[in-house]
Amino acid sequence: MAEQKKKGNQLNIELPEEIAEGVYSNLAIISHSNTEFILDFIRLVPNVPKAKVKSRVVLAPQHAKRLLRALSDNINKYEAQFGKIEDINQSSFPTMNFNTPKAQA
């Protein structure tokens, strides 16, 4: 019976190939209402003033709080293994300086 209960608690998760590649993001914007949190993941490109949302995740508040705890736990484990992650930019909006020359026509 304990064996059946163990199998009943297992979750089989499928990761399609196109999703497994992931989406690179160097900016996230988080907003919320009374019923959900919205995480927009954006990719800023050097010398391009317009950026597109590459992925959006909508979460219930309870799931957002679980994500916060899981992310915090993973950051602690990462820093224990690889050292402290330095936050070099303390401004509220990330710099768009990618150390590349300005585009000219």
MDAnalysis code that builds the backbone (N, CA, C; Angstrom):
import MDAnalysis as mda
import numpy as np

u = mda.Universe.empty(315, n_residues=105, atom_resindex=np.repeat(np.arange(105), 3), trajectory=True)
u.add_TopologyAttr("name", ["N", "CA", "C"] * 105)
u.add_TopologyAttr("resid", np.arange(1, 106))
u.add_TopologyAttr("resname", ["MET", "ALA", "GLU", "GLN", "LYS", "LYS", "LYS", "GLY", "ASN", "GLN", "LEU", "ASN", "ILE", "GLU", "LEU", "PRO", "GLU", "GLU", "ILE", "ALA", "GLU", "GLY", "VAL", "TYR", "SER", "ASN", "LEU", "ALA", "ILE", "ILE", "SER", "HIS", "SER", "ASN", "THR", "GLU", "PHE", "ILE", "LEU", "ASP", "PHE", "ILE", "ARG", "LEU", "VAL", "PRO", "ASN", "VAL", "PRO", "LYS", "ALA", "LYS", "VAL", "LYS", "SER", "ARG", "VAL", "VAL", "LEU", "ALA", "PRO", "GLN", "HIS", "ALA", "LYS", "ARG", "LEU", "LEU", "ARG", "ALA", "LEU", "SER", "ASP", "ASN", "ILE", "ASN", "LYS", "TYR", "GLU", "ALA", "GLN", "PHE", "GLY", "LYS", "ILE", "GLU", "ASP", "ILE", "ASN", "GLN", "SER", "SER", "PHE", "PRO", "THR", "MET", "ASN", "PHE", "ASN", "THR", "PRO", "LYS", "ALA", "GLN", "ALA"])
u.atoms.positions = np.array([
    [0.826, -1.198, 0.000],
    [0.000, 0.000, 0.000],
    [0.872, 1.265, 0.000],
    [1.939, 1.239, 0.792],
    [2.859, 2.386, 0.813],
    [3.479, 2.584, -0.564],
    [3.716, 1.480, -1.263],
    [4.277, 1.535, -2.617],
    [3.319, 2.258, -3.568],
    [2.015, 1.969, -3.466],
    [1.014, 2.619, -4.307],
    [0.913, 4.110, -3.987],
    [1.003, 4.448, -2.711],
    [0.923, 5.856, -2.303],
    [2.116, 6.639, -2.872],
    [3.306, 6.010, -2.839],
    [4.498, 6.653, -3.407],
    [4.289, 6.960, -4.888],
    [3.792, 5.984, -5.639],
    [3.571, 6.167, -7.071],
    [2.498, 7.223, -7.330],
    [1.497, 7.309, -6.459],
    [0.426, 8.279, -6.611],
    [0.902, 9.714, -6.442],
    [1.986, 9.930, -5.722],
    [2.513, 11.276, -5.488],
    [3.532, 11.700, -6.539],
    [3.856, 10.853, -7.484],
    [4.830, 11.190, -8.512],
    [4.181, 12.058, -9.583],
    [4.975, 12.976, -10.113],
    [4.511, 13.848, -11.179],
    [5.416, 13.661, -12.377],
    [4.840, 13.332, -13.499],
    [5.599, 13.136, -14.724],
    [5.527, 14.426, -15.529],
    [6.653, 15.116, -15.683],
    [6.696, 16.404, -16.382],
    [7.381, 16.224, -17.724],
    [6.715, 16.682, -18.769],
    [7.272, 16.614, -20.121],
    [7.845, 17.974, -20.481],
    [9.053, 17.994, -21.052],
    [9.712, 19.223, -21.475],
    [9.917, 19.167, -22.985],
    [9.009, 19.818, -23.756],
    [9.154, 19.804, -25.215],
    [10.474, 20.458, -25.642],
    [11.014, 19.982, -26.739],
    [12.320, 20.447, -27.226],
    [12.368, 21.962, -27.430],
    [11.311, 22.546, -27.990],
    [11.317, 23.987, -28.259],
    [11.287, 24.810, -26.967],
    [10.744, 24.257, -25.900],
    [10.728, 24.931, -24.604],
    [12.058, 24.707, -23.877],
    [12.657, 23.547, -24.059],
    [13.897, 23.185, -23.372],
    [15.044, 24.140, -23.712],
    [14.991, 24.756, -24.888],
    [16.039, 25.701, -25.280],
    [16.041, 26.936, -24.388],
    [14.913, 27.283, -23.820],
    [14.815, 28.437, -22.946],
    [14.731, 29.743, -23.703],
    [14.507, 30.821, -22.965],
    [14.422, 32.167, -23.510],
    [15.351, 33.039, -22.687],
    [16.316, 33.697, -23.314],
    [17.237, 34.571, -22.586],
    [16.536, 35.883, -22.251],
    [16.740, 36.337, -21.027],
    [16.167, 37.601, -20.576],
    [17.193, 38.327, -19.724],
    [17.319, 39.648, -19.928],
    [18.195, 40.434, -19.069],
    [17.423, 41.554, -18.366],
    [16.101, 41.445, -18.374],
    [15.244, 42.373, -17.647],
    [13.913, 41.674, -17.366],
    [13.424, 41.842, -16.149],
    [12.106, 41.308, -15.801],
    [11.282, 42.433, -15.198],
    [10.033, 42.499, -15.588],
    [9.101, 43.462, -15.019],
    [7.998, 42.656, -14.345],
    [7.758, 42.972, -13.077],
    [6.769, 42.231, -12.300],
    [5.634, 43.170, -11.918],
    [4.423, 42.743, -12.201],
    [3.249, 43.522, -11.804],
    [2.255, 42.561, -11.161],
    [1.243, 43.121, -10.501],
    [0.277, 42.251, -9.834],
    [-1.082, 42.929, -9.717],
    [-2.085, 42.084, -9.552],
    [-3.438, 42.512, -9.207],
    [-3.786, 41.794, -7.916],
    [-5.010, 41.862, -7.491],
    [-5.384, 41.155, -6.266],
    [-5.469, 39.642, -6.472],
    [-5.461, 39.172, -7.716],
    [-5.609, 37.744, -7.973],
    [-4.420, 37.084, -8.658],
    [-3.455, 37.884, -9.170],
    [-2.351, 37.263, -9.896],
    [-1.109, 38.150, -9.939],
    [0.039, 37.498, -10.153],
    [1.302, 38.167, -10.412],
    [1.656, 37.899, -11.858],
    [2.162, 38.919, -12.543],
    [2.565, 38.780, -13.938],
    [4.054, 39.081, -14.023],
    [4.819, 38.128, -14.567],
    [6.247, 38.288, -14.763],
    [6.501, 38.384, -16.260],
    [6.953, 39.536, -16.704],
    [7.321, 39.728, -18.110],
    [8.833, 39.684, -18.212],
    [9.340, 38.791, -19.061],
    [10.775, 38.644, -19.279],
    [11.137, 39.281, -20.613],
    [12.101, 40.197, -20.568],
    [12.442, 41.051, -21.702],
    [13.918, 40.894, -22.028],
    [14.261, 41.053, -23.299],
    [15.657, 41.044, -23.724],
    [16.008, 42.423, -24.274],
    [16.928, 43.109, -23.579],
    [17.435, 44.392, -24.075],
    [18.593, 44.124, -25.024],
    [18.617, 44.834, -26.139],
    [19.662, 44.671, -27.140],
    [20.465, 45.965, -27.212],
    [21.792, 45.879, -27.367],
    [22.620, 47.082, -27.411],
    [22.146, 48.097, -28.446],
    [22.090, 49.346, -28.034],
    [21.790, 50.484, -28.905],
    [20.439, 50.401, -29.610],
    [19.531, 49.634, -29.062],
    [18.167, 49.553, -29.600],
    [17.226, 50.031, -28.493],
    [16.563, 51.164, -28.699],
    [15.745, 51.735, -27.630],
    [14.421, 50.993, -27.383],
    [14.062, 50.069, -28.254],
    [12.801, 49.342, -28.113],
    [13.110, 47.883, -27.767],
    [12.395, 47.349, -26.785],
    [12.591, 45.956, -26.386],
    [11.250, 45.241, -26.392],
    [11.291, 43.942, -26.638],
    [10.068, 43.141, -26.681],
    [10.022, 42.178, -25.505],
    [8.806, 41.938, -25.017],
    [8.597, 40.894, -24.026],
    [8.789, 39.567, -24.752],
    [9.681, 38.739, -24.243],
    [9.962, 37.448, -24.865],
    [9.165, 36.316, -24.235],
    [8.741, 36.524, -22.983],
    [7.972, 35.495, -22.303],
    [7.182, 36.142, -21.169],
    [5.984, 35.647, -20.927],
    [5.145, 36.141, -19.830],
    [4.673, 34.933, -19.030],
    [4.803, 35.058, -17.707],
    [4.328, 34.003, -16.807],
    [3.328, 34.643, -15.855],
    [2.159, 34.040, -15.734],
    [1.107, 34.530, -14.848],
    [0.964, 33.516, -13.708],
    [1.023, 34.031, -12.474],
    [1.000, 33.161, -11.297],
    [-0.069, 33.602, -10.309],
    [-0.660, 32.647, -9.613],
    [-1.508, 32.956, -8.470],
    [-0.591, 33.475, -7.353],
    [-1.090, 34.329, -6.460],
    [-0.241, 34.857, -5.381],
    [0.468, 33.767, -4.570],
    [-0.214, 32.663, -4.292],
    [0.399, 31.574, -3.534],
    [1.581, 30.967, -4.290],
    [1.436, 30.821, -5.606],
    [2.527, 30.271, -6.412],
    [3.680, 31.273, -6.522],
    [3.369, 32.557, -6.576],
    [4.414, 33.577, -6.620],
    [5.252, 33.515, -5.343],
    [4.595, 33.336, -4.207],
    [5.322, 33.251, -2.937],
    [6.179, 31.990, -2.890],
    [5.668, 30.878, -3.417],
    [6.467, 29.644, -3.491],
    [7.668, 29.838, -4.408],
    [7.473, 30.542, -5.523],
    [8.575, 30.822, -6.445],
    [9.641, 31.667, -5.750],
    [9.222, 32.677, -4.989],
    [10.152, 33.516, -4.237],
    [11.002, 32.670, -3.291],
    [10.364, 31.775, -2.543],
    [11.106, 30.913, -1.610],
    [12.053, 29.976, -2.353],
    [11.588, 29.392, -3.453],
    [12.420, 28.458, -4.213],
    [13.612, 29.185, -4.841],
    [13.384, 30.381, -5.363],
    [14.474, 31.155, -5.959],
    [15.492, 31.558, -4.892],
    [15.012, 31.992, -3.739],
    [15.895, 32.355, -2.634],
    [16.733, 31.157, -2.194],
    [16.104, 30.001, -2.075],
    [16.809, 28.781, -1.686],
    [17.885, 28.432, -2.711],
    [17.549, 28.538, -3.996],
    [18.511, 28.212, -5.047],
    [19.660, 29.215, -5.109],
    [19.386, 30.484, -4.867],
    [20.457, 31.485, -4.830],
    [21.397, 31.195, -3.668],
    [20.848, 30.854, -2.510],
    [21.695, 30.502, -1.360],
    [22.586, 29.307, -1.672],
    [22.025, 28.282, -2.327],
    [22.809, 27.099, -2.696],
    [23.882, 27.462, -3.726],
    [23.531, 28.306, -4.706],
    [24.487, 28.743, -5.722],
    [25.657, 29.470, -5.073],
    [25.339, 30.435, -4.178],
    [26.386, 31.230, -3.532],
    [27.257, 30.369, -2.610],
    [26.692, 29.352, -1.998],
    [27.480, 28.441, -1.173],
    [28.484, 27.668, -2.019],
    [28.107, 27.375, -3.256],
    [28.970, 26.596, -4.143],
    [29.941, 27.464, -4.932],
    [29.490, 28.627, -5.414],
    [30.293, 29.423, -6.341],
    [30.720, 30.786, -5.802],
    [30.219, 31.181, -4.661],
    [30.549, 32.494, -4.096],
    [29.417, 33.481, -4.299],
    [29.547, 34.601, -3.587],
    [28.498, 35.631, -3.579],
    [28.272, 36.217, -4.972],
    [27.021, 36.403, -5.312],
    [26.640, 37.073, -6.557],
    [26.655, 38.568, -6.264],
    [27.493, 39.294, -6.963],
    [27.593, 40.737, -6.753],
    [26.541, 41.462, -7.579],
    [25.817, 42.356, -6.947],
    [24.828, 43.188, -7.636],
    [25.528, 44.491, -7.990],
    [26.031, 44.599, -9.227],
    [26.857, 45.746, -9.602],
    [26.057, 46.981, -9.967],
    [24.785, 46.813, -10.294],
    [23.967, 47.953, -10.697],
    [22.817, 48.102, -9.719],
    [22.857, 49.123, -8.888],
    [21.829, 49.312, -7.872],
    [20.694, 50.215, -8.334],
    [20.754, 50.748, -9.565],
    [19.693, 51.633, -10.035],
    [18.419, 50.839, -10.294],
    [17.290, 51.528, -10.355],
    [16.024, 50.838, -10.550],
    [15.818, 50.388, -11.994],
    [16.534, 50.996, -12.939],
    [16.410, 50.594, -14.337],
    [17.794, 50.212, -14.843],
    [17.935, 49.054, -15.461],
    [19.261, 48.594, -15.870],
    [19.866, 49.483, -16.957],
    [21.181, 49.591, -16.903],
    [21.887, 50.354, -17.922],
    [21.815, 49.624, -19.259],
    [21.801, 50.374, -20.332],
    [21.791, 49.749, -21.658],
    [23.166, 49.877, -22.298],
    [24.193, 50.132, -21.495],
    [25.548, 50.245, -22.010],
    [26.152, 48.852, -22.111],
    [26.279, 48.351, -23.339],
    [26.855, 47.043, -23.570],
    [28.284, 47.163, -24.061],
    [28.889, 48.371, -23.881],
    [30.264, 48.627, -24.321],
    [30.457, 48.356, -25.802],
    [29.482, 48.740, -26.600],
    [29.591, 48.592, -28.038],
    [29.452, 49.988, -28.654],
    [30.059, 50.202, -29.808],
    [29.937, 51.524, -30.452],
    [28.507, 51.798, -30.888],
    [28.141, 53.065, -30.902],
    [26.793, 53.458, -31.368],
    [26.647, 53.140, -32.844],
    [25.489, 52.643, -33.200],
    [25.221, 52.338, -34.598],
    [25.088, 53.617, -35.389],
    [25.630, 53.609, -36.593],
    [25.537, 54.774, -37.481],
    [25.078, 54.314, -38.849],
    [24.303, 55.192, -39.496],
    [23.820, 54.863, -40.840],
    [24.676, 55.555, -41.877],
])
